[in-house]
Amino acid sequence: MDLEVPDYAYMFGFLQADGHLSKGTGQKGRVTVELSARDVGILHEFQRLTPYNSNISGRTRSTNFAASHTSAIWTLCALEARTKLNELGLPYGPKSRTITPPRVPFSQRDYLRGVIDADGSVGFTAKGFPFVSLTTASAAIGAYLCFYAGRITGVERSLKRNARDGVFNILYTKEAAQKLGAHLYYPDCLSLDRKRTAAESLHTWTRPAGMRVAPDRRRWTPSEDRLLLALNNDAAAAEELGRTEKSCYVRLWRLRTVKTPLPAGA
């Protein structure tokens, strides 16, 4: 499985996010992916890409969201395949917090498209704004998306776990979503049909006349924090740093109450 090949990079990202690698007795075990039956096409693609015997089955059951839900399940049992996937970074058992981007060379945008197809969303908000989002429990995956998407869109995102369930919700909207969607979902790429269609529709949005473009948030640096603490005066710091008094006041309060870690040497 060469992760520099776009289709395999996509497949591996998808398996990390939505697959399950389990061990049985002895050398037994399996890789499984269970999706809604509407997405069975991508499982056939995985079957095509895998040079080992695998099968696709279906089942219908009741869930918390529907009285009757039909799903498709792809199953791969070959020991050699399982060993390779595990070596590349697909852990056995629970993995949502422990998965990381591959440590071997890989096709980055195809890998991230696989992760987003499995655990993300693409489309329009209730207000009609284009968006691309990812929900993940893995700090490494979240940080990598923020780093990569920042290079593509010019928009910075910070990581913070949701207080309710401990996951990261990373969201890009408007022009940033258009740029990221067009980059990840390029023509003829391997992807879920419905998400590729949604990504292709993002370009139809145009910023309404008069809608303000929010400036990029200027992040505080350790040297600015040290100067702010040394001056201990939001008005003086605002003039020295070229920031507003309000932002200096809030930052100084956060530093004093240790809601923000103190910079080294402070």
KAJOFEN-V16121 format. One record per helix or strand of 2 or more residues. SS is the DSSP state (h for helix, s for strand). FROM is the first residue (numbers start at 1). LEN is the number of residues. If there is no record, write none. Layout:
BEGIN
ss->{SS,SS}
from->{FROM,FROM}
len->{LEN,LEN}
END
This chain:
BEGIN
ss->{h,s,s,h,s,s,h,h,s,s,h,s,h,h,h,h,h}
from->{6,19,29,37,54,69,79,108,120,130,139,168,174,193,222,234,245}
len->{13,5,8,13,8,8,10,12,5,7,15,6,11,12,10,8,12}
END
